[in-house]
């Protein structure tokens, strides 16, 4: 079957399968768009094709070997149509924050990328937590685990190509309870001469400033106590904790009342043991195991991801290193080293983030390099006269097929190198020849 006919046939099968719902998976449980697409490939028999196997392998491999980033994070990348690719990023998030994933793509139509968020906890299988719809619209996930790691996986459909920009940020999962207020006293500060610790945060504001609902929920208690003075307990919907408002001057809700984010629950004051001091709201969180630090839940500061400064015109293109450089597991100089690369090492640019490129080596390993450490394959680094016949290979592997045999005596321009092979161009062809010993060249 000719390549163009095979591609048309393959795409036709994908269109047919994309419209189907597959048996029990579609009827009895909600599945992610990625899982649905994978099921469609299996049902159509495409998982047994070379390209189908490559797609499934890329999905699994990316989850097992994610690269490490810190949020906020932004990258612009490119997925080619002639390869089955996936990429995965691993990062840590703080309990009480909300992860936000924003994604844009070019072209908007005909280029579907599946985006899944997984929890990666030591000693456990990875767990799917959330996913974007097939339109790639932003989605959010509220972090409920202490010191947990997460993996965000991106994988396009087969035989589609496009550019994307991904942004991952984190912010508060609750609304700020005192508009215009300033946080000045935090969790764990000593109280009563060190006899106890501060189980909350203090938000200072002028007396009788509204204290508002940080979430939709129900008022569980309205009352008074010696420390907090006039207090209100709000239980947010679908949460396993209550929000405690203390030192109120006035309470404006009643027990059992349903409230929405931003509804006024009371007015800031200095009742209880704050009497005589500056008016403020003491905000606490209490769950089944006791007090919880509210700061990450309400901290309104959201850091912006660094803009992409590395040139995006390099995306999807083949480059080489401009000296010895380390391939790193993340876009930071202190990240673990994946490999030490020699000068003129061949690579492909996958994405750009800040002043870094994420690249792939011919053997499939991926990692980050400073953008300044690579250059395009515009000029040959040397020219060699072959002393023996040499097979021109598809990739740097002696077991792969040869496009032709270059004859002894031919002058060969070399553009890059990798693992004992040289990347050359001869006429309209380009490929790899094996380096044996100096006398052969």
Helices and strands as residue ranges (DSSP letters): H 3-18, H 23-28, H 33-43, G 46-48, H 50-64, E 67-68, E 73-79, E 86-93, E 97-106, E 113-120, E 127-131, E 139-142, E 148-156, E 162-172, E 182-185, E 190-191, G 192-194, E 196-197, E 201-204, E 210-212, E 217-225, E 229-236, E 241-251, E 258-259, E 264-268, G 272-274, E 280-287, E 290-292, H 295-298, G 312-314, E 318-321, E 325-328, E 337-341, E 346-353, E 356-360, E 366-370, G 371-373, E 374-376, E 382-385, E 390-393, E 402-406, E 411-418, E 421-426, E 429-434, G 438-440
